[in-house]
Amino acid sequence: MKTIAISACLLGEKCRYDASDNKSEDLLEKLKGHTLIPFCPEDFAFGSPRPTMDLIRTKEGDKAISNEDAEDLSSPINQYAIHFFNEHPDIDLFIGKDRSPSCGVCSAKLYDAEKNLLSNKEAGLMAKEAKKRGIECFDAEDYV
């Protein structure tokens, strides 16, 4: 049995930017018998619904920038990720919501400051923290 960190929206929690979910019955069936620990740094920090954000490459590194007012939202997401993994050191596997600027493992879009697409194969901020800690990571759509 594995201990799995999983994007809460995949479990049916209405924590997406538009207060909906991405519940995946196929994924839940595949994960039966494992310990699932839900997470959502964006809902925790900003609530739902909330403005969307994009990963933007800056001189200081990749940042989560609000599409509403261009505010840098990275710090609360990064703080949540560090706290989450420190509180759950026994995590064997990380399953993130594909394409999320927080949770996408290898499918998040990265833009330059002018919103030109640089890559669509990036890790979101929380997924980067999981990878940094050596946790095995998958986008949900790749795990099913």
NUKOL-515063 format. One record per atom (N, C-alpha, C): residue in one letter; x, z, y. Coordinates in steps of 0.2 Angstrom, whole numbers, padded with zeros to 4 digits, always signed. Each point is the difference from the previous one (the first is absolute). Layout:
<romars>
AXZY
...
</romars>
This chain:
<romars>
M+0004+0000-0006
M-0004+0000+0006
M+0004+0000+0006
K-0001-0004+0005
K+0004-0001+0006
K-0004+0003+0006
T+0004+0002+0005
T-0003+0003+0006
T+0001-0006+0005
I-0006-0002+0003
I+0000-0007+0003
I-0003+0002+0007
A+0004-0002+0005
A-0002+0000+0007
A-0004-0007+0001
I-0006+0000+0003
I-0004-0006+0000
I-0004+0000+0007
S+0000-0006+0003
S-0004+0000+0006
S-0007+0002-0001
A-0002+0004+0004
A-0007+0003+0000
A-0005-0005+0000
C+0000-0005+0004
C-0005-0005+0000
C-0001-0003-0007
L+0005-0001-0004
L-0001-0003-0007
L-0004+0005-0004
L-0001+0006+0001
L-0004+0005-0003
L-0007+0000+0002
G-0001-0004+0006
G-0007+0000+0002
G-0001+0004+0007
E+0006+0003+0002
E-0001+0004+0006
E-0001-0005+0006
K-0004+0002+0005
K-0002-0005+0005
K+0005+0002+0006
C+0006-0002-0001
C+0006+0002+0005
C+0003-0006+0003
R-0002-0006-0002
R+0003-0006+0003
R-0001+0000+0008
Y+0003-0005+0003
Y-0001+0000+0008
Y-0007-0001+0002
D-0004-0003-0004
D-0007-0001+0001
D-0005+0005-0003
A+0003+0005-0003
A-0004+0005-0003
A-0003-0002-0007
S+0003-0005-0003
S-0002-0003-0006
S+0005+0002-0006
D-0001-0002-0006
D+0005+0001-0005
D+0002-0006-0003
N+0005+0001-0005
N+0002-0006-0004
N+0000+0002-0007
K-0005+0004-0002
K-0001+0002-0007
K+0001-0005-0005
S+0005+0002-0005
S+0002-0005-0005
S-0002+0003-0007
E-0006-0002-0003
E-0002+0003-0006
E+0005-0002-0006
D+0003-0006+0001
D+0005-0002-0005
D+0006+0004+0000
L+0002+0002+0006
L+0006+0004+0001
L-0001+0007-0003
L-0006+0003+0002
L-0002+0006-0002
L-0001+0001-0008
E-0002-0005-0003
E-0001-0001-0007
E+0008+0001-0003
K+0004-0004+0003
K+0007-0001-0003
K+0004+0007+0001
L-0002+0004+0005
L+0003+0006+0002
L-0003+0006-0004
K-0005-0001-0004
K-0004+0006-0003
K+0006+0004-0004
G-0001+0007+0001
G+0004+0004-0004
G+0007+0002+0004
H+0001-0003+0006
H+0006+0002+0004
H-0003+0004+0005
T+0005+0004+0003
T-0002+0004+0006
T+0001-0004+0006
L-0006-0001+0004
L+0000-0004+0006
L+0000+0004+0006
I+0005-0001+0005
I+0000+0004+0006
I-0001-0005+0006
P-0006+0000+0003
P-0001-0005+0005
P+0003+0002+0007
F+0002-0005+0003
F+0003+0000+0007
F-0003-0005+0005
C+0000+0002+0006
C-0002-0005+0005
C+0003+0002+0007
P+0006-0002+0001
P+0003+0003+0007
P-0003-0003+0006
E-0003-0005+0000
E-0004-0003+0006
E-0006+0004+0001
D-0004+0002-0005
D-0006+0004+0001
D+0002+0007+0002
F+0005+0002-0003
F+0002+0007+0001
F+0002+0001+0008
A+0004-0005+0002
A+0002+0000+0007
A-0005-0002+0005
F-0004-0005-0001
F-0004-0003+0005
F-0007+0000-0002
G-0002+0002-0006
G-0007+0000-0002
G-0003-0007-0001
S-0006-0001-0002
S-0003-0006-0002
S-0007+0000+0003
P-0002-0005+0003
P+0003-0007+0001
P+0006+0001+0006
R+0004-0005+0000
R+0006+0001+0005
R+0002-0007+0002
P+0003-0001+0005
P+0003-0007+0001
P+0005-0002-0005
T+0001-0007-0001
T+0005-0002-0005
T+0007+0000+0003
M+0005+0000-0004
M+0007+0000+0002
M+0003-0006-0004
D+0006-0001+0002
D+0005-0005-0003
D+0007+0003+0000
L+0003-0002-0005
L+0008+0001+0000
L+0003-0005+0005
I+0004+0003+0004
I+0003-0004+0005
I+0008+0002+0000
R+0004-0005-0001
R+0007+0001+0000
R+0003+0001+0008
T+0003+0006+0001
T+0002+0001+0006
T+0008+0002+0000
K+0003+0001+0005
K+0007+0001+0000
K+0002+0007-0004
E-0005+0004+0000
E+0000+0007-0003
E-0002+0000-0007
G-0002-0006-0003
G-0002-0001-0007
G-0008-0002+0000
D-0002+0000-0006
D-0007-0002-0001
D-0005+0005+0002
K-0005-0001+0004
K-0005+0005+0003
K-0007-0002-0001
A-0004+0005-0001
A-0007-0002+0000
A-0003+0001+0007
I-0003-0006+0002
I-0002-0001+0007
I-0007-0001+0000
S-0004+0004+0004
S-0007-0001+0001
S-0002-0007+0003
N-0005-0003-0003
N-0002-0007+0003
N-0005+0002+0006
E-0002+0006+0001
E-0004+0001+0006
E+0004+0001+0006
D+0005+0004+0000
D+0003+0002+0006
D+0008+0000-0001
A+0003-0003-0005
A+0007-0001-0001
A+0004+0006-0001
E-0004+0006-0001
E+0003+0006-0001
E+0004+0000-0007
D+0006+0004+0000
D+0004+0000-0006
D-0003+0006-0004
L-0003-0001-0006
L-0003+0004-0004
L+0004+0003-0006
S+0006-0002+0000
S+0005+0001-0006
S+0001+0007-0001
S+0001+0004+0005
S+0002+0007-0001
S-0005+0004-0004
P-0006+0000+0001
P-0005+0004-0004
P+0000-0002-0007
I+0001-0007-0001
I+0000-0003-0007
I+0006+0002-0004
N+0006+0000+0003
N+0006+0002-0003
N+0000+0007-0001
Q-0003+0004+0004
Q+0000+0008-0001
Q-0005+0001-0006
Y-0005-0003+0000
Y-0005+0001-0006
Y+0003-0002-0006
A+0004-0005+0000
A+0003-0003-0007
A+0005+0005-0002
I+0005+0003+0005
I+0005+0005-0002
I-0003+0006-0003
H-0005+0002+0004
H-0004+0007-0002
H-0003-0002-0007
F-0004-0005-0001
F-0003-0002-0006
F+0005+0001-0006
F+0005-0004+0000
F+0005+0000-0005
F+0004+0006-0001
N+0001+0004+0005
N+0003+0007-0001
N-0005+0004-0003
E-0006+0000+0001
E-0006+0004-0003
E-0001-0002-0007
H+0002-0006-0002
H-0001-0003-0007
H+0006-0003-0003
P+0005+0004-0001
P+0006-0002-0003
P+0000-0003-0007
D-0006+0001-0003
D+0000-0002-0007
D-0003-0007-0001
I-0001-0004+0005
I-0003-0007+0000
I+0004-0005-0004
D-0003-0003-0005
D+0003-0005-0004
D-0001-0007+0002
L-0005-0001+0004
L-0002-0007+0001
L-0004+0000+0007
F+0001-0005+0004
F-0003-0001+0006
F-0004-0006+0000
I-0007+0000+0001
I-0004-0006+0000
I-0003+0000+0007
G+0002-0005+0004
G-0002-0001+0007
G-0005-0006+0000
K-0004+0000+0006
K-0005-0005+0001
K+0004-0006+0003
D+0000-0006-0004
D+0004-0006+0002
D-0002-0002+0008
R+0005-0002+0003
R+0000-0003+0007
R-0001+0006+0005
S+0000+0006-0002
S-0001+0005+0005
S+0006+0002+0004
P+0000+0001+0007
P+0006+0001+0003
P+0003+0007-0001
S-0004+0004-0004
S+0002+0007-0002
S+0002+0000-0007
C-0004-0003-0004
C+0000+0001-0008
C+0002-0006-0004
G+0000-0006+0003
G+0002-0006-0003
G+0007+0001-0003
V+0001-0002-0006
V+0007+0001-0003
V+0004-0006+0001
C-0002-0006-0001
C+0004-0006+0001
C-0005-0006+0003
S-0005+0002+0004
S-0004-0005+0002
S-0003+0001+0007
A+0003+0005+0004
A-0002+0001+0006
A+0003-0006+0005
K-0003-0002+0005
K+0002-0005+0005
K+0004+0004+0005
L+0006-0004+0002
L+0004+0003+0005
L+0000-0006+0006
Y+0000+0003+0006
Y-0001-0005+0005
Y+0006+0002+0005
D+0002-0005+0005
D+0004+0001+0005
D-0004+0003+0006
A+0003+0001+0006
A-0004+0003+0005
A-0005-0005+0003
E+0001-0006-0001
E-0005-0005+0002
E-0005-0002-0005
K+0000+0004-0005
K-0005+0000-0006
K+0001-0007-0004
N+0006-0002+0000
N+0002-0006-0005
N+0001+0004-0007
L-0003-0003-0005
L+0002+0002-0007
L+0007-0001-0002
L+0003+0006-0001
L+0007+0000-0003
L+0000+0000-0008
S-0004+0003-0003
S-0001+0001-0007
S-0006+0003-0002
N-0003-0002-0006
N-0006+0003-0003
N+0002+0003-0007
K+0006+0003+0000
K+0003+0003-0006
K+0003+0007+0001
E-0002+0003+0005
E+0003+0006+0002
E-0003+0006-0002
A+0003+0006+0000
A-0003+0007-0002
A-0003+0003+0006
G-0005+0003+0000
G-0003+0004+0005
G+0004+0006+0001
L-0002+0004+0005
L+0004+0006+0002
L+0000+0005-0006
M-0006+0002-0003
M+0000+0005-0005
M+0003-0003-0006
A-0001-0006-0002
A+0003-0003-0006
A+0008+0000+0001
K+0003-0001+0006
K+0007+0000+0001
K+0003+0007-0002
E-0004+0006+0002
E+0002+0006-0002
E+0000+0002-0007
A-0005-0003-0004
A+0000+0001-0007
A+0006-0004-0003
K+0001-0006+0002
K+0006-0004-0002
K+0006+0004+0001
K+0001+0003+0006
K+0006+0003+0002
K+0001+0006-0005
R-0005+0003-0002
R+0000+0006-0005
R+0001-0002-0007
G+0000-0007-0002
G+0001-0002-0006
G-0006+0000-0005
I-0006+0000+0003
I-0006+0000-0003
I-0002-0007-0002
E-0002-0002-0006
E-0002-0006-0002
E-0006-0002+0004
C+0000-0006+0003
C-0006-0002+0004
C-0003-0006-0001
F-0007-0001+0001
F-0003-0006-0001
F-0006-0001+0005
D-0001-0006+0002
D-0006-0002+0003
D-0006+0001-0005
A-0006+0002+0002
A-0005+0001-0005
A-0002-0007-0003
E+0000-0005+0004
E-0002-0007-0003
E+0006-0002-0006
D+0006+0002+0001
D+0005-0001-0005
D+0000+0004-0006
Y-0004+0006+0000
Y+0000+0005-0005
Y-0005-0001-0005
V-0006-0003+0002
V-0006-0001-0004
V+0001-0005-0005
</romars>
